């Protein structure tokens, strides 16, 4: 579940990429959450494969 403001920024970016400067915080949060999810996935796969 993404925060409503993040969703709004994503919608703005999809519709009008020129508005990118309005959403630096949302973008950094998206990058952060993506990184965390990827890390969790890798750790899970590693544990399943090597335990």
N, C-alpha and C positions, 0 to 999 in steps of 0.2 A: 504493500500500500504506500504509494508516494504521497508526499505532502501536496495539498491542492495548489500551492504557489508553484511548486516544481512542475506539476502537470500543466498549469497555465503557461509556464515558460516553454515547456516542450511544444505545446500547441503553437505558441508564437513563433518558435524557431522553425517549425515545420511550415507554417504559413508564410512567414516573413523572416528569412534568415538575417536580414539587415538589422533586426532588433536584438541581435546576440548580446550587445553591450548591456541590455537590461537584465540579463540573467546570468551573471558570472557566478553567483552563489549557487544557483540551481545546478549549473553545469558542474561546478566543483563537487557538489553533493552527489550528482549522478555518477561522476567518475569515481568518487570515494566508494559509493555503494557497489558499483560494478567491480571495483578492485577487491572489496571485501568478499563479495559473492564468489568471484573466481578463486580467491585464496581458499575459502571454505571448501569449494568443490575439489581443488587440488589436494587439500589436506585429507578430505574424506576418501578420495580415490587412493591416495598414498596409503592411508591406514587400512583400507579394504584389501589392497594388493599385497602389502608387505607385513601384515600381522599374521 
